[in-house]
């Protein structure tokens, strides 16, 4: 069955727009990865400064392949936007935690 990875990002209020813009700029980057099933960026509404980055994968091997390939390159400046200043490349999140889950039940709309 599928696995879910949720990256919990602590984002200061002044960095929220930066984070959302960065995710929008790389829209489509994960969708072509083998084993990728779903992505959502969840913005907090109240009571927390934590965004959730939800991804769903066919299996752990597919997630690890993405982590070691496209995701690693993106986070190490592997994109074509190398001309941006260092301040623009500063992480928008002040911290992150990765949660892992195995899908044991699911439902879809009828």
N, C-alpha and C positions, 0 to 999 in steps of 0.2 A: 504494500500500500504506500501511498505518497507520504512525504515528510514535509513539515512546515518549519521554516526558519523565520524568527521574528527578531529583528535587530531593534533594540530599544535605545533610542538616541535622546540624550538629554540636551535640549536646545534652548539656550537663553532667548528671551523674547526678542531681543534686537537681531538675532540671527535666523529667526523663523523664515523670513522672506528669502534670505540667501539660500537656506537649505532647500526650500521648495523650488526655487529657480534652478538650482543645480540638478535636482531630480528631473525637472521638466526638460532641461537641456540635454539630458542623456536618455530621454524617452526612447524606448525601442532597443536599448543596449542589451538588455537581458533576455528579451523575448525570443531571440533567435538561438539561444543556448540549448543544446541537447538536454532533454529532460526537464526543461522549465515548464511549469504549468500555470502559475498565477503570480501577480504582483499587485500590491496596494501600498500607498503611502498614507498613513493615518495621522491626521492633525488632531492634537488634543483640543477639546472644547472648554474644559474647566478643571481646575484642581491639580494640574500637573504641567510640567514643562517637557514631558517625554512624548516624542513622536514614535510611532511603530512602523517599521518597514517590514511588511508581510510578504514573504515569498513562499511558493509551494513548488516542490520538485518531485520528480518520479521516484528518486531514491537518493540516498546519501552520496553515492558515487557521482551522480550528476551535479549535485550542489558543490562537492569538492572540486570537480573539474572546472566549474565556473569560477570558484574562489581562486584557483591556481592559474587561471588563464585570464579571461576578460576583466574580471573584477579586480584582480591584482594589478593589472596594467593600468586600469582607470585610476586606482588610488595611488599609484606611483608616478602619476603624470604622464602616462602612456598615450594621452590624447593629443590632438593637434593644437590645443590651446596653450601651448607652452609660452606664448608671448605675454600672458597675463601676469600682473605683478604678484609678488609673494603674498601680499595681503589678501588678494582674491583667492588664493589657494589655501589659506588658513581654514582648518576644519570649522564647519558651522556648528557642529555638535561639541559639547564640552565633555562628553563621555558616551560610552555605548556598552551594551550587554547583549549577547546573542542567546536567545532561547531556542531550543530545538524540541520539536514534537513529532510524533508519528500519528498520522490520521487513522483513527480506529472506527469512526462513523462519519458519514456525510449525508447531506440531503441537498437536493436542488429543487427550485420552483417547478411546479407542474404546469 
